Amino acid sequence: MTAIPLQTTVTGSGPGLVLAHGAGGTIETNFGALIPALAATHTVVASDYPGSDIQLDLDGLADALVAAAVESGVERFTIVGYSLGSAVAVRAAVRHPDRVGGLVLAAGFAKADNRARLAVQIWQDLLDRGDTATFSRFALGNAFSAGFLNSLPAEQVDEFVRVGATTIPGGTLQQASLVETLDTTGDLGRIAVPTLVVNAAADLLIDPANSRYLARSIPGAEYTEIAAGHVLMAEQPDQWRKTVEDFLARHRL
């Protein structure tokens, strides 16, 4: 298996903390506002997935994330995984139990349900056709909760669409394909580290039932909800930060 190259930055000092971002996102868009707070108490290893010329598989991505941390001098760490990153985190914990000491799984899933599978198939169809404007509209319509999106001025929504159409990260197509096919259901019972499942309770992209399934299936997992859509860090940034910080402090991670 060919090693998957990642672009990694390391910030802060203290216990290790590895970030795993979602499909169609980046470290900056998914975790940018959270990193300064975490870096005040932790060594934060933040890796962006590769661009469009690399085919992804879950084992390879999990191994690459762990290798990036170890190469950065972080021997053992907690992984905060968001969306696709939650599955990467789970697989990393199973494949590298000597390295992973805790998990935070936000807006996650073990296997794409039919709604999520159809959504990422639409992503792939639109990106294959180069229809970035429609891709941006579709992605935005599923990113936020209905209440949050409808509270925005129409002009701001249109600007979000314009910016989204011109800033689609490289590798989004491959990440969508991975979402469609991955399956970590057989991994969940093997998780043996403190785990927090964070459910985005108004999620329109990944049905909240998926987070409840994770919490039921992972031995001893803690569970909490944030009243937000899939991009919970944009809708409820303070609650998201406090949720992560409290879990890390409670378990001395």
C-alpha positions in Angstrom: 0.0 0.0 0.0 1.4 3.4 -1.1 1.8 5.9 1.7 -0.7 8.8 1.5 1.1 12.2 1.7 -0.3 14.7 4.1 0.4 18.4 4.7 1.0 18.7 8.4 1.4 21.6 10.8 2.2 21.4 14.6 1.1 24.0 17.1 1.4 24.4 20.8 2.9 22.1 23.5 1.7 19.5 26.0 -0.2 16.2 25.5 -0.7 15.2 21.9 -3.9 16.0 20.0 -4.4 15.0 16.3 -7.1 16.5 14.1 -8.9 14.6 11.3 -11.1 16.8 9.1 -14.2 16.0 7.0 -14.8 15.4 3.3 -14.7 18.6 1.3 -13.1 20.4 4.2 -9.7 21.4 5.4 -8.0 21.8 8.7 -8.6 25.5 8.5 -12.3 25.4 7.6 -13.1 22.6 10.1 -10.8 23.4 13.0 -9.2 26.8 12.4 -11.1 28.5 15.2 -10.5 25.7 17.7 -6.8 25.2 17.2 -5.6 28.3 19.2 -7.6 27.2 22.2 -6.4 23.6 22.0 -2.8 24.7 21.4 -2.7 26.5 24.7 -2.7 23.2 26.5 -1.8 20.6 23.9 0.6 19.8 21.0 -1.9 19.9 18.1 -1.0 17.9 15.0 -3.1 19.1 12.1 -2.9 17.3 8.7 -4.7 18.2 5.5 -5.6 15.2 3.2 -3.9 15.1 -0.2 -5.1 16.7 -3.4 -6.9 15.2 -6.4 -4.2 13.0 -7.8 -4.2 10.6 -4.8 -6.7 7.7 -4.4 -7.8 7.3 -0.8 -8.5 4.3 1.3 -9.4 4.3 5.0 -6.5 2.2 6.3 -4.0 4.3 4.4 -5.5 7.6 5.6 -5.6 6.4 9.2 -2.0 5.1 9.0 -0.9 8.4 7.4 -2.5 10.5 10.2 -0.7 8.4 12.9 2.6 8.5 11.1 2.4 12.3 10.7 2.0 12.6 14.5 4.8 10.3 15.3 7.1 12.0 12.8 6.2 15.3 14.6 7.5 13.8 17.9 4.0 13.0 19.3 4.1 9.4 20.4 0.6 9.0 21.9 -2.4 11.3 21.4 -6.1 11.9 21.3 -7.8 12.2 17.9 -10.6 14.7 17.3 -12.4 13.5 14.2 -15.1 15.4 12.3 -17.5 13.8 9.8 -15.3 11.6 7.6 -12.5 12.3 10.1 -14.5 10.4 12.7 -14.2 7.2 10.7 -10.5 7.9 10.1 -10.1 8.3 13.9 -11.9 5.0 14.7 -9.8 3.1 12.2 -6.6 4.7 13.5 -7.6 3.7 17.1 -8.1 0.1 16.0 -5.0 -0.2 13.9 -2.7 1.7 16.3 -3.9 1.1 19.9 -0.5 1.9 21.2 -0.7 5.4 19.8 -4.3 6.5 20.3 -5.4 7.3 23.8 -8.7 8.9 23.3 -11.3 9.9 20.7 -13.7 12.7 20.0 -16.1 11.8 17.2 -18.2 14.8 15.9 -21.0 14.6 13.4 -19.8 11.2 12.5 -20.9 7.9 11.1 -19.7 4.3 10.8 -21.1 3.7 7.3 -22.9 6.1 5.0 -26.6 5.6 5.2 -28.7 5.9 2.0 -29.2 9.7 2.3 -25.5 10.3 2.9 -24.6 7.9 0.1 -26.9 9.7 -2.4 -25.5 13.1 -1.3 -21.9 12.2 -1.9 -22.8 10.6 -5.2 -24.3 14.0 -6.2 -21.1 15.6 -5.1 -19.1 13.3 -7.4 -21.4 13.8 -10.4 -21.3 17.6 -10.1 -17.5 17.7 -9.6 -17.0 15.3 -12.5 -19.0 17.7 -14.7 -17.2 20.8 -13.4 -20.4 22.3 -12.1 -18.9 23.9 -9.1 -21.7 26.5 -8.6 -24.4 23.8 -8.2 -22.0 21.8 -6.0 -21.6 24.8 -3.8 -25.4 25.3 -3.6 -26.1 21.7 -2.8 -23.3 21.5 -0.2 -24.3 24.7 1.5 -28.0 23.6 1.7 -26.9 20.5 3.7 -24.1 22.1 5.7 -26.1 24.2 8.1 -29.3 23.6 10.1 -32.4 24.9 8.4 -33.0 27.5 11.1 -29.4 28.8 10.9 -29.4 29.0 7.1 -32.8 30.6 6.9 -31.7 33.3 9.4 -29.0 34.6 7.1 -29.7 37.4 4.6 -30.1 36.1 1.1 -27.2 38.2 -0.1 -24.9 36.5 2.4 -26.1 33.0 1.3 -25.4 34.0 -2.3 -21.9 35.1 -1.3 -21.3 31.8 0.5 -22.2 30.0 -2.7 -19.9 32.2 -4.8 -16.9 31.7 -2.4 -17.7 28.0 -2.0 -17.7 27.4 -5.8 -14.2 28.9 -6.1 -12.5 27.3 -3.0 -13.4 23.6 -3.3 -10.4 21.8 -1.8 -8.4 19.5 -4.0 -9.2 15.9 -3.2 -12.9 16.5 -2.5 -13.9 14.1 -5.2 -11.8 11.3 -3.8 -12.9 12.0 -0.2 -16.6 11.8 -1.3 -15.9 8.5 -2.9 -14.3 7.3 0.4 -17.4 8.4 2.3 -19.6 6.4 -0.1 -17.7 3.1 0.5 -16.1 3.1 4.0 -17.4 0.9 6.8 -16.2 0.9 10.4 -19.1 -1.0 12.0 -16.8 -3.9 12.7 -14.3 -1.6 14.4 -16.6 0.0 17.0 -16.7 -2.8 19.5 -12.9 -2.9 19.6 -12.5 0.7 20.8 -10.9 0.6 24.2 -10.1 4.2 25.0 -12.2 7.1 26.4 -14.5 8.3 23.6 -16.9 11.2 23.3 -19.5 11.2 20.5 -20.7 14.7 19.7 -24.0 14.7 17.7 -25.0 17.7 15.6 -28.7 17.4 16.4 -30.0 19.4 13.4 -27.7 17.8 10.9 -29.1 17.6 7.3 -26.1 15.8 5.8 -25.3 13.0 8.2 -28.4 12.0 10.0 -28.1 12.3 13.8 -29.1 8.7 14.1 -25.5 7.9 13.0 -24.0 9.5 16.0 -26.4 7.7 18.3 -25.3 4.4 16.7 -21.7 5.2 17.3 -22.4 6.0 21.0 -24.3 2.7 21.4 -21.7 0.6 19.7 -18.5 1.9 21.2 -17.9 0.4 24.7 -18.2 3.1 27.4 -18.6 6.0 25.0 -19.9 9.3 26.3 -22.6 11.1 24.3 -23.6 14.7 23.9 -25.6 16.8 21.5 -25.0 20.3 20.1 -28.0 22.1 18.6 -26.5 22.7 15.2 -26.3 21.5 11.6 -23.4 19.5 10.2 -21.0 22.4 10.3 -21.4 22.7 14.1 -18.2 24.6 14.6 -19.7 27.5 12.6 -23.1 27.5 14.3 -22.0 26.8 17.9 -18.3 27.5 18.2 -18.2 28.2 21.9 -20.2 25.1 22.8 -18.0 23.0 20.5 -14.8 24.3 22.0 -16.0 23.8 25.6 -17.3 20.3 24.8 -13.9 19.2 23.5 -11.9 21.0 26.3 -14.1 19.5 29.1 -13.7 16.0 27.8 -9.9 16.3 27.5 -9.7 17.7 31.0 -12.0 15.2 32.6 -10.0 12.2 31.2 -6.6 13.9 31.7 -6.0 13.5 27.9 
